Amino acid sequence: MTKVREEVDEVAAGLESGEREALEAELGDLLFAAVNVARLSGLHAAT
């Protein structure tokens, strides 16, 4: 969960900066981290 929290903070920073490309990259990182949490918890993120 530490990685997810880190990525949430980075998304917030991207929103504050107004830099669309940075925000897109950070949102992708956040989604990737969230899917990994689900996968490691034995959940299927796609269902």
CHARMM-style PDB file with segment names, atoms N, HN, CA, C and O in Angstrom:
ATOM      1  N   MET     1       0.810  -1.197   0.000  1.00  0.00      PROA
ATOM      2  CA  MET     1       0.000   0.000   0.000  1.00  0.00      PROA
ATOM      3  C   MET     1       0.855   1.264   0.000  1.00  0.00      PROA
ATOM      4  O   MET     1       0.394   2.336  -0.392  1.00  0.00      PROA
ATOM      5  N   THR     2       2.081   1.130   0.434  1.00  0.00      PROA
ATOM      6  HN  THR     2       2.455   0.260   0.752  1.00  0.00      PROA
ATOM      7  CA  THR     2       2.971   2.289   0.442  1.00  0.00      PROA
ATOM      8  C   THR     2       3.139   2.844  -0.964  1.00  0.00      PROA
ATOM      9  O   THR     2       3.129   4.059  -1.162  1.00  0.00      PROA
ATOM     10  N   LYS     3       3.292   1.957  -1.935  1.00  0.00      PROA
ATOM     11  HN  LYS     3       3.299   0.970  -1.774  1.00  0.00      PROA
ATOM     12  CA  LYS     3       3.475   2.396  -3.324  1.00  0.00      PROA
ATOM     13  C   LYS     3       2.221   3.095  -3.839  1.00  0.00      PROA
ATOM     14  O   LYS     3       2.317   4.094  -4.551  1.00  0.00      PROA
ATOM     15  N   VAL     4       1.047   2.576  -3.484  1.00  0.00      PROA
ATOM     16  HN  VAL     4       0.969   1.764  -2.905  1.00  0.00      PROA
ATOM     17  CA  VAL     4      -0.205   3.206  -3.918  1.00  0.00      PROA
ATOM     18  C   VAL     4      -0.307   4.611  -3.327  1.00  0.00      PROA
ATOM     19  O   VAL     4      -0.660   5.556  -4.031  1.00  0.00      PROA
ATOM     20  N   ARG     5      -0.001   4.750  -2.047  1.00  0.00      PROA
ATOM     21  HN  ARG     5       0.286   3.982  -1.475  1.00  0.00      PROA
ATOM     22  CA  ARG     5      -0.042   6.079  -1.413  1.00  0.00      PROA
ATOM     23  C   ARG     5       0.941   7.039  -2.080  1.00  0.00      PROA
ATOM     24  O   ARG     5       0.632   8.211  -2.293  1.00  0.00      PROA
ATOM     25  N   GLU     6       2.117   6.533  -2.402  1.00  0.00      PROA
ATOM     26  HN  GLU     6       2.368   5.581  -2.229  1.00  0.00      PROA
ATOM     27  CA  GLU     6       3.123   7.356  -3.082  1.00  0.00      PROA
ATOM     28  C   GLU     6       2.593   7.834  -4.432  1.00  0.00      PROA
ATOM     29  O   GLU     6       2.757   8.997  -4.799  1.00  0.00      PROA
ATOM     30  N   GLU     7       1.959   6.929  -5.158  1.00  0.00      PROA
ATOM     31  HN  GLU     7       1.826   5.984  -4.860  1.00  0.00      PROA
ATOM     32  CA  GLU     7       1.437   7.294  -6.475  1.00  0.00      PROA
ATOM     33  C   GLU     7       0.268   8.271  -6.367  1.00  0.00      PROA
ATOM     34  O   GLU     7       0.121   9.149  -7.218  1.00  0.00      PROA
ATOM     35  N   VAL     8      -0.565   8.132  -5.332  1.00  0.00      PROA
ATOM     36  HN  VAL     8      -0.446   7.420  -4.641  1.00  0.00      PROA
ATOM     37  CA  VAL     8      -1.652   9.095  -5.117  1.00  0.00      PROA
ATOM     38  C   VAL     8      -1.069  10.486  -4.895  1.00  0.00      PROA
ATOM     39  O   VAL     8      -1.572  11.468  -5.441  1.00  0.00      PROA
ATOM     40  N   ASP     9      -0.019  10.569  -4.103  1.00  0.00      PROA
ATOM     41  HN  ASP     9       0.390   9.772  -3.659  1.00  0.00      PROA
ATOM     42  CA  ASP     9       0.639  11.860  -3.871  1.00  0.00      PROA
ATOM     43  C   ASP     9       1.193  12.435  -5.172  1.00  0.00      PROA
ATOM     44  O   ASP     9       1.120  13.642  -5.402  1.00  0.00      PROA
ATOM     45  N   GLU    10       1.741  11.576  -6.015  1.00  0.00      PROA
ATOM     46  HN  GLU    10       1.799  10.595  -5.828  1.00  0.00      PROA
ATOM     47  CA  GLU    10       2.298  12.045  -7.285  1.00  0.00      PROA
ATOM     48  C   GLU    10       1.194  12.491  -8.246  1.00  0.00      PROA
ATOM     49  O   GLU    10       1.385  13.437  -9.011  1.00  0.00      PROA
ATOM     50  N   VAL    11       0.048  11.820  -8.212  1.00  0.00      PROA
ATOM     51  HN  VAL    11      -0.107  11.052  -7.591  1.00  0.00      PROA
ATOM     52  CA  VAL    11      -1.093  12.259  -9.027  1.00  0.00      PROA
ATOM     53  C   VAL    11      -1.557  13.632  -8.542  1.00  0.00      PROA
ATOM     54  O   VAL    11      -1.832  14.519  -9.350  1.00  0.00      PROA
ATOM     55  N   ALA    12      -1.641  13.804  -7.234  1.00  0.00      PROA
ATOM     56  HN  ALA    12      -1.417  13.083  -6.577  1.00  0.00      PROA
ATOM     57  CA  ALA    12      -2.037  15.102  -6.681  1.00  0.00      PROA
ATOM     58  C   ALA    12      -1.074  16.200  -7.127  1.00  0.00      PROA
ATOM     59  O   ALA    12      -1.500  17.301  -7.476  1.00  0.00      PROA
ATOM     60  N   ALA    13       0.211  15.901  -7.115  1.00  0.00      PROA
ATOM     61  HN  ALA    13       0.557  15.006  -6.831  1.00  0.00      PROA
ATOM     62  CA  ALA    13       1.208  16.877  -7.560  1.00  0.00      PROA
ATOM     63  C   ALA    13       1.026  17.183  -9.040  1.00  0.00      PROA
ATOM     64  O   ALA    13       1.165  18.331  -9.463  1.00  0.00      PROA
ATOM     65  N   GLY    14       0.713  16.154  -9.830  1.00  0.00      PROA
ATOM     66  HN  GLY    14       0.600  15.222  -9.487  1.00  0.00      PROA
ATOM     67  CA  GLY    14       0.466  16.365 -11.252  1.00  0.00      PROA
ATOM     68  C   GLY    14      -0.752  17.234 -11.499  1.00  0.00      PROA
ATOM     69  O   GLY    14      -0.755  18.062 -12.409  1.00  0.00      PROA
ATOM     70  N   LEU    15      -1.789  17.047 -10.690  1.00  0.00      PROA
ATOM     71  HN  LEU    15      -1.786  16.374  -9.951  1.00  0.00      PROA
ATOM     72  CA  LEU    15      -2.982  17.888 -10.806  1.00  0.00      PROA
ATOM     73  C   LEU    15      -2.664  19.337 -10.468  1.00  0.00      PROA
ATOM     74  O   LEU    15      -3.110  20.259 -11.152  1.00  0.00      PROA
ATOM     75  N   GLU    16      -1.897  19.526  -9.415  1.00  0.00      PROA
ATOM     76  HN  GLU    16      -1.535  18.777  -8.860  1.00  0.00      PROA
ATOM     77  CA  GLU    16      -1.537  20.879  -8.989  1.00  0.00      PROA
ATOM     78  C   GLU    16      -0.651  21.584 -10.005  1.00  0.00      PROA
ATOM     79  O   GLU    16      -0.758  22.795 -10.197  1.00  0.00      PROA
ATOM     80  N   SER    17       0.221  20.825 -10.652  1.00  0.00      PROA
ATOM     81  HN  SER    17       0.307  19.841 -10.496  1.00  0.00      PROA
ATOM     82  CA  SER    17       1.151  21.439 -11.607  1.00  0.00      PROA
ATOM     83  C   SER    17       0.462  21.822 -12.909  1.00  0.00      PROA
ATOM     84  O   SER    17       0.913  22.720 -13.620  1.00  0.00      PROA
ATOM     85  N   GLY    18      -0.636  21.133 -13.215  1.00  0.00      PROA
ATOM     86  HN  GLY    18      -1.002  20.403 -12.637  1.00  0.00      PROA
ATOM     87  CA  GLY    18      -1.338  21.408 -14.461  1.00  0.00      PROA
ATOM     88  C   GLY    18      -0.655  20.824 -15.686  1.00  0.00      PROA
ATOM     89  O   GLY    18      -1.077  21.092 -16.811  1.00  0.00      PROA
ATOM     90  N   GLU    19       0.384  20.037 -15.489  1.00  0.00      PROA
ATOM     91  HN  GLU    19       0.726  19.820 -14.575  1.00  0.00      PROA
ATOM     92  CA  GLU    19       1.102  19.431 -16.608  1.00  0.00      PROA
ATOM     93  C   GLU    19       0.413  18.130 -17.003  1.00  0.00      PROA
ATOM     94  O   GLU    19       0.504  17.127 -16.296  1.00  0.00      PROA
ATOM     95  N   ARG    20      -0.271  18.160 -18.130  1.00  0.00      PROA
ATOM     96  HN  ARG    20      -0.345  18.975 -18.705  1.00  0.00      PROA
ATOM     97  CA  ARG    20      -1.075  17.022 -18.564  1.00  0.00      PROA
ATOM     98  C   ARG    20      -0.249  15.751 -18.751  1.00  0.00      PROA
ATOM     99  O   ARG    20      -0.673  14.675 -18.328  1.00  0.00      PROA
ATOM    100  N   GLU    21       0.904  15.857 -19.370  1.00  0.00      PROA
ATOM    101  HN  GLU    21       1.249  16.731 -19.714  1.00  0.00      PROA
ATOM    102  CA  GLU    21       1.724  14.665 -19.615  1.00  0.00      PROA
ATOM    103  C   GLU    21       2.184  14.027 -18.313  1.00  0.00      PROA
ATOM    104  O   GLU    21       2.191  12.803 -18.184  1.00  0.00      PROA
ATOM    105  N   ALA    22       2.564  14.849 -17.356  1.00  0.00      PROA
ATOM    106  HN  ALA    22       2.559  15.844 -17.460  1.00  0.00      PROA
ATOM    107  CA  ALA    22       2.984  14.322 -16.050  1.00  0.00      PROA
ATOM    108  C   ALA    22       1.812  13.643 -15.361  1.00  0.00      PROA
ATOM    109  O   ALA    22       1.971  12.577 -14.766  1.00  0.00      PROA
ATOM    110  N   LEU    23       0.637  14.255 -15.439  1.00  0.00      PROA
ATOM    111  HN  LEU    23       0.508  15.120 -15.923  1.00  0.00      PROA
ATOM    112  CA  LEU    23      -0.555  13.675 -14.828  1.00  0.00      PROA
ATOM    113  C   LEU    23      -0.898  12.336 -15.470  1.00  0.00      PROA
ATOM    114  O   LEU    23      -1.215  11.373 -14.772  1.00  0.00      PROA
ATOM    115  N   GLU    24      -0.836  12.274 -16.785  1.00  0.00      PROA
ATOM    116  HN  GLU    24      -0.578  13.056 -17.353  1.00  0.00      PROA
ATOM    117  CA  GLU    24      -1.122  11.012 -17.484  1.00  0.00      PROA
ATOM    118  C   GLU    24      -0.171   9.911 -17.029  1.00  0.00      PROA
ATOM    119  O   GLU    24      -0.597   8.784 -16.773  1.00  0.00      PROA
ATOM    120  N   ALA    25       1.099  10.232 -16.931  1.00  0.00      PROA
ATOM    121  HN  ALA    25       1.445  11.146 -17.139  1.00  0.00      PROA
ATOM    122  CA  ALA    25       2.090   9.237 -16.508  1.00  0.00      PROA
ATOM    123  C   ALA    25       1.828   8.786 -15.081  1.00  0.00      PROA
ATOM    124  O   ALA    25       1.895   7.593 -14.785  1.00  0.00      PROA
ATOM    125  N   GLU    26       1.533   9.714 -14.206  1.00  0.00      PROA
ATOM    126  HN  GLU    26       1.478  10.684 -14.446  1.00  0.00      PROA
ATOM    127  CA  GLU    26       1.307   9.368 -12.802  1.00  0.00      PROA
ATOM    128  C   GLU    26       0.012   8.584 -12.624  1.00  0.00      PROA
ATOM    129  O   GLU    26      -0.044   7.682 -11.788  1.00  0.00      PROA
ATOM    130  N   LEU    27      -1.024   8.904 -13.384  1.00  0.00      PROA
ATOM    131  HN  LEU    27      -0.979   9.636 -14.063  1.00  0.00      PROA
ATOM    132  CA  LEU    27      -2.262   8.119 -13.316  1.00  0.00      PROA
ATOM    133  C   LEU    27      -2.013   6.689 -13.771  1.00  0.00      PROA
ATOM    134  O   LEU    27      -2.552   5.747 -13.191  1.00  0.00      PROA
ATOM    135  N   GLY    28      -1.207   6.529 -14.798  1.00  0.00      PROA
ATOM    136  HN  GLY    28      -0.770   7.295 -15.269  1.00  0.00      PROA
ATOM    137  CA  GLY    28      -0.845   5.186 -15.257  1.00  0.00      PROA
ATOM    138  C   GLY    28      -0.103   4.419 -14.180  1.00  0.00      PROA
ATOM    139  O   GLY    28      -0.364   3.236 -13.962  1.00  0.00      PROA
ATOM    140  N   ASP    29       0.822   5.088 -13.506  1.00  0.00      PROA
ATOM    141  HN  ASP    29       1.034   6.049 -13.683  1.00  0.00      PROA
ATOM    142  CA  ASP    29       1.571   4.449 -12.418  1.00  0.00      PROA
ATOM    143  C   ASP    29       0.640   4.059 -11.272  1.00  0.00      PROA
ATOM    144  O   ASP    29       0.789   2.988 -10.683  1.00  0.00      PROA
ATOM    145  N   LEU    30      -0.325   4.933 -10.955  1.00  0.00      PROA
ATOM    146  HN  LEU    30      -0.447   5.803 -11.433  1.00  0.00      PROA
ATOM    147  CA  LEU    30      -1.275   4.647  -9.877  1.00  0.00      PROA
ATOM    148  C   LEU    30      -2.134   3.434 -10.219  1.00  0.00      PROA
ATOM    149  O   LEU    30      -2.337   2.555  -9.382  1.00  0.00      PROA
ATOM    150  N   LEU    31      -2.634   3.390 -11.438  1.00  0.00      PROA
ATOM    151  HN  LEU    31      -2.470   4.104 -12.119  1.00  0.00      PROA
ATOM    152  CA  LEU    31      -3.450   2.245 -11.856  1.00  0.00      PROA
ATOM    153  C   LEU    31      -2.641   0.957 -11.820  1.00  0.00      PROA
ATOM    154  O   LEU    31      -3.141  -0.080 -11.382  1.00  0.00      PROA
ATOM    155  N   PHE    32      -1.406   1.015 -12.273  1.00  0.00      PROA
ATOM    156  HN  PHE    32      -1.001   1.857 -12.629  1.00  0.00      PROA
ATOM    157  CA  PHE    32      -0.536  -0.161 -12.254  1.00  0.00      PROA
ATOM    158  C   PHE    32      -0.322  -0.648 -10.823  1.00  0.00      PROA
ATOM    159  O   PHE    32      -0.395  -1.847 -10.553  1.00  0.00      PROA
ATOM    160  N   ALA    33      -0.059   0.283  -9.910  1.00  0.00      PROA
ATOM    161  HN  ALA    33       0.001   1.257 -10.129  1.00  0.00      PROA
ATOM    162  CA  ALA    33       0.158  -0.083  -8.506  1.00  0.00      PROA
ATOM    163  C   ALA    33      -1.104  -0.678  -7.898  1.00  0.00      PROA
ATOM    164  O   ALA    33      -1.028  -1.648  -7.143  1.00  0.00      PROA
ATOM    165  N   ALA    34      -2.266  -0.109  -8.218  1.00  0.00      PROA
ATOM    166  HN  ALA    34      -2.328   0.678  -8.831  1.00  0.00      PROA
ATOM    167  CA  ALA    34      -3.528  -0.620  -7.675  1.00  0.00      PROA
ATOM    168  C   ALA    34      -3.820  -2.024  -8.193  1.00  0.00      PROA
ATOM    169  O   ALA    34      -4.278  -2.880  -7.435  1.00  0.00      PROA
ATOM    170  N   VAL    35      -3.564  -2.265  -9.459  1.00  0.00      PROA
ATOM    171  HN  VAL    35      -3.192  -1.570 -10.075  1.00  0.00      PROA
ATOM    172  CA  VAL    35      -3.769  -3.601 -10.026  1.00  0.00      PROA
ATOM    173  C   VAL    35      -2.831  -4.596  -9.357  1.00  0.00      PROA
ATOM    174  O   VAL    35      -3.226  -5.731  -9.091  1.00  0.00      PROA
ATOM    175  N   ASN    36      -1.613  -4.193  -9.084  1.00  0.00      PROA
ATOM    176  HN  ASN    36      -1.292  -3.271  -9.299  1.00  0.00      PROA
ATOM    177  CA  ASN    36      -0.677  -5.094  -8.403  1.00  0.00      PROA
ATOM    178  C   ASN    36      -1.136  -5.420  -6.986  1.00  0.00      PROA
ATOM    179  O   ASN    36      -0.977  -6.556  -6.538  1.00  0.00      PROA
ATOM    180  N   VAL    37      -1.698  -4.455  -6.277  1.00  0.00      PROA
ATOM    181  HN  VAL    37      -1.827  -3.533  -6.641  1.00  0.00      PROA
ATOM    182  CA  VAL    37      -2.237  -4.730  -4.942  1.00  0.00      PROA
ATOM    183  C   VAL    37      -3.347  -5.764  -5.050  1.00  0.00      PROA
ATOM    184  O   VAL    37      -3.393  -6.713  -4.267  1.00  0.00      PROA
ATOM    185  N   ALA    38      -4.235  -5.585  -6.008  1.00  0.00      PROA
ATOM    186  HN  ALA    38      -4.198  -4.814  -6.643  1.00  0.00      PROA
ATOM    187  CA  ALA    38      -5.327  -6.542  -6.200  1.00  0.00      PROA
ATOM    188  C   ALA    38      -4.780  -7.923  -6.538  1.00  0.00      PROA
ATOM    189  O   ALA    38      -5.220  -8.923  -5.971  1.00  0.00      PROA
ATOM    190  N   ARG    39      -3.833  -7.979  -7.449  1.00  0.00      PROA
ATOM    191  HN  ARG    39      -3.475  -7.166  -7.909  1.00  0.00      PROA
ATOM    192  CA  ARG    39      -3.261  -9.258  -7.874  1.00  0.00      PROA
ATOM    193  C   ARG    39      -2.583  -9.972  -6.711  1.00  0.00      PROA
ATOM    194  O   ARG    39      -2.778 -11.172  -6.519  1.00  0.00      PROA
ATOM    195  N   LEU    40      -1.793  -9.244  -5.943  1.00  0.00      PROA
ATOM    196  HN  LEU    40      -1.635  -8.269  -6.099  1.00  0.00      PROA
ATOM    197  CA  LEU    40      -1.091  -9.844  -4.813  1.00  0.00      PROA
ATOM    198  C   LEU    40      -2.044 -10.257  -3.690  1.00  0.00      PROA
ATOM    199  O   LEU    40      -1.697 -11.082  -2.844  1.00  0.00      PROA
ATOM    200  N   SER    41      -3.246  -9.677  -3.689  1.00  0.00      PROA
ATOM    201  HN  SER    41      -3.528  -9.007  -4.376  1.00  0.00      PROA
ATOM    202  CA  SER    41      -4.265 -10.039  -2.704  1.00  0.00      PROA
ATOM    203  C   SER    41      -5.119 -11.206  -3.171  1.00  0.00      PROA
ATOM    204  O   SER    41      -6.014 -11.658  -2.457  1.00  0.00      PROA
ATOM    205  N   GLY    42      -4.835 -11.692  -4.379  1.00  0.00      PROA
ATOM    206  HN  GLY    42      -4.108 -11.325  -4.959  1.00  0.00      PROA
ATOM    207  CA  GLY    42      -5.585 -12.816  -4.919  1.00  0.00      PROA
ATOM    208  C   GLY    42      -6.871 -12.417  -5.618  1.00  0.00      PROA
ATOM    209  O   GLY    42      -7.709 -13.269  -5.913  1.00  0.00      PROA
ATOM    210  N   LEU    43      -7.033 -11.133  -5.885  1.00  0.00      PROA
ATOM    211  HN  LEU    43      -6.352 -10.441  -5.646  1.00  0.00      PROA
ATOM    212  CA  LEU    43      -8.222 -10.648  -6.581  1.00  0.00      PROA
ATOM    213  C   LEU    43      -7.928 -10.519  -8.068  1.00  0.00      PROA
ATOM    214  O   LEU    43      -6.785 -10.304  -8.472  1.00  0.00      PROA
ATOM    215  N   HSD    44      -8.953 -10.650  -8.860  1.00  0.00      PROA
ATOM    216  HN  HSD    44      -9.881 -10.824  -8.532  1.00  0.00      PROA
ATOM    217  CA  HSD    44      -8.825 -10.456 -10.299  1.00  0.00      PROA
ATOM    218  C   HSD    44      -9.343  -9.061 -10.619  1.00  0.00      PROA
ATOM    219  O   HSD    44     -10.548  -8.815 -10.567  1.00  0.00      PROA
ATOM    220  N   ALA    45      -8.447  -8.162 -10.944  1.00  0.00      PROA
ATOM    221  HN  ALA    45      -7.469  -8.363 -10.986  1.00  0.00      PROA
ATOM    222  CA  ALA    45      -8.803  -6.761 -11.151  1.00  0.00      PROA
ATOM    223  C   ALA    45      -9.768  -6.555 -12.310  1.00  0.00      PROA
ATOM    224  O   ALA    45     -10.497  -5.564 -12.332  1.00  0.00      PROA
ATOM    225  N   ALA    46      -9.787  -7.464 -13.264  1.00  0.00      PROA
ATOM    226  HN  ALA    46      -9.194  -8.270 -13.246  1.00  0.00      PROA
ATOM    227  CA  ALA    46     -10.635  -7.297 -14.441  1.00  0.00      PROA
ATOM    228  C   ALA    46     -12.071  -7.756 -14.205  1.00  0.00      PROA
ATOM    229  O   ALA    46     -12.940  -7.518 -15.043  1.00  0.00      PROA
ATOM    230  N   THR    47     -12.324  -8.403 -13.090  1.00  0.00      PROA
ATOM    231  HN  THR    47     -11.618  -8.597 -12.409  1.00  0.00      PROA
ATOM    232  CA  THR    47     -13.689  -8.907 -12.845  1.00  0.00      PROA
ATOM    233  C   THR    47     -14.327  -8.246 -11.662  1.00  0.00      PROA
ATOM    234  OT1 THR    47     -15.470  -8.556 -11.323  1.00  0.00      PROA
TER     235      THR     47
END
